[in-house]
């Protein structure tokens, strides 16, 4: 039969492992959430920047080459 000290040590060890596992899982979830929020923020900034590059009255930004500008006489 185990003594009281051995039983208490075994319970504490198991509980400590459970708490540690919970905290590591919680830290992982917080890191994942922060990463997702950063990605969404970056995408929103990129979309806003793309919208600013589109001239008024146009649906999409155009890249006109220097040669095409010369052909148009601009």
N, C-alpha and C positions, 0 to 999 in steps of 0.2 A: 504494500500500500504506500502511496506517495505521502510525503509530509505536506503540511500546510504551505511551507515556503516554496516547494517545488510546484505545487498546484497554482499558487499565486503568480509565480514566474511564468508558467506556461500560459496562463490567461492573459497576462500583461503583454507577453510577446505576440500572441495572436491578435489582440486588440490593437497593438501598435502597428502591426502589419496592415490591418484593415484600415486604420486611420491614414496611414501613409499612402496606401493604394487610392483611397478616396481623394486625398489632397492632390496627388499626382494627376488623377483623372480630372479633377476640377481645374487644375492649372492647364492641362491640355485643352479642355473645352474653352477656357478663357482665351488661350492663344489662338485657337481656331476661329473663334468669334472675332477677335481683333483683326486677324488676317483677312477674313471675309469683309469686314467693314472697310479696311484699307483698300482692298481691291475694288469695292463698289465706289468708293470715293474717287479713286484714280480713274475709273471708267466715266464717271460723271464729269470730271474735269476735262477729260479727253473729248467727250461729246460737246461740252460747252465751247471748247476751243475750236472744234470742227465747225460748229454753227457760226462762229464769228468769221470764219474764212469764206463763207458763202456770201456773195454779193447780194444786195437787195433785189428781189424779183427773180432770183435764180433758185433752182432746186438743189444743185450740187456745185461744189467748187470745181473750177477747171484749171488745169495747168497748161498754159499756152507757152510753146517753145519760142525762143528768140527768133528763129527762122520764120515761124508763122507770123510773128509780129511784124517782121520786115516785109513779108508778103502783103500784109494788110496795109502797109504804109504807116504804121504807128511808130 
